[in-house]
Amino acid sequence: MSRAPLRIDVPCAPGLEPVLESELAALGFEELLTRPGGVSGQASRDQAARACFALRTGLHVQELLADGPIESPQELYELCARVDFERLLTPEQTLAVTASIRNSALNHSGHAALVVKDAVVDRLRDKKGKRPNVDADDPILPLRLSVINGRARLYRDWAGTSLHKRGYRPIQVKSPLNECVAAGLLLAHRLPPEGSLLDPMCGSGTLLIEAALIATNTPPGLHRSFAAERWIDVPHAVFPAAREWANQQARASDLALEGADRHAGAITIAKESAERAGMAGRIHFQVCDVKNLVPRTKPEVVVTNPPWGERLDDDPIGSWNALGKFLKAHGRGAHAFLLSGDAELTRHLGLKAKGRFPIEIGPISARFLHYEVHADRASPVTPPQET
Ligand SMILES: C[S@@+](CC[C@H](N)C(=O)[O-])C[C@H]1O[C@@H](n2cnc3c(N)ncnc32)[C@H](O)[C@@H]1O
């Protein structure tokens, strides 16, 4: 049976749109259109399911259900009530609606979400004689409403929870790097390389685990489930087939990956996460202050996310300073990529950046800075300059 392609919109961290566009093109998505903070395109259900497993930078796989201008809650209700929800959901199943609103006559996202919920519930009651319930925690049908400049778009979210939730982190950790951002920064710089990669302040190991997943071409979503697996209009074979495809993607890699952090607790979490991601044998972790770190393998690439002063006891200036000294002592000839959310702190590295890649991480405008650690310029310390 031939079906019209789905219209899919995938959001990402602003700055990573070109990476996401390449990922979607590789998955066979067509008619790609890039906007700030996301990429949209057309795909089959099989491609949408594969995207759930394979996307590294995309945060959600959102299928467009309704799209139109609205000026009032009533117009929003009418737009949504036209969707044949009885095809998507039984009255015994559950739904939840999240909404975001920008520059619109409607100004309360909670109210807009309620209007959408009413439209779905009323339509099912009319068509099936019974209404579905809301389950905010684990809905079968997660709906997402976006209203920007008076234009409403209603989506259903194939993944359910954000794709940064890979399923490999055992517990929520303090100041981790978002997995989609970590993967996107690596891919944007054609990392990891073949040789060796070190994260000397690896925390819970996100950059290393994502690098291992990329190097081995392992789809990051293999360890989680997706909302669309429970949908009545998605044939039962679609997700098992996509999972089988995802399982066949892995390839061999000789990349040597090494991580260190001065906090033993962080290294314990990093090891557990790597284990769950199936990457434990590929990454060597150790508890060590960067001041004393001697890498097992000379790193060709150093990539890290040093502290930005989010915790007062971290002494972030000392950390950046020690990292600079480490790079000059052990990173000669290497490329270093450092994520910084605070230009003032970055000065304490004592090196001049060659490239600056802007990335929005939540409310923070951060930079992924590229340094070439030249042997001839490594010592004495380059005076702090514009970074
Ligand atoms: C922003 S966190 C890194 C988060 C990490 N990318 C993740 O995904 O979990 C910064 C890390 O730098 C580590 N750190 C700070 N100063 C250090 C030093 N002198 N030596 C080693 N690790 C250090 C902290 O313990 C912390 O785990």
The ligand as an ORCA input file, in Angstrom:
! r2SCAN-3c Opt
* xyz 0 1
  C      31.271     20.685     32.930
  S      31.888     19.249     33.662
  C      32.101     18.128     32.323
  C      30.824     17.433     32.006
  C      31.000     16.315     31.041
  N      31.259     16.757     29.698
  C      29.785     15.412     31.111
  O      29.131     15.235     30.087
  O      29.454     14.925     32.175
  C      33.561     19.689     34.021
  C      34.365     18.557     34.624
  O      35.706     18.999     34.786
  C      36.236     18.333     35.899
  N      37.449     19.054     36.351
  C      37.545     20.338     36.753
  N      38.824     20.640     37.051
  C      39.544     19.514     36.859
  C      40.925     19.193     37.006
  N      41.806     20.087     37.450
  N      41.319     17.939     36.684
  C      40.419     17.019     36.249
  N      39.109     17.258     36.118
  C      38.663     18.498     36.394
  C      35.098     18.372     36.903
  O      35.259     17.375     37.895
  C      33.886     18.137     35.990
  O      33.527     16.764     35.960
*
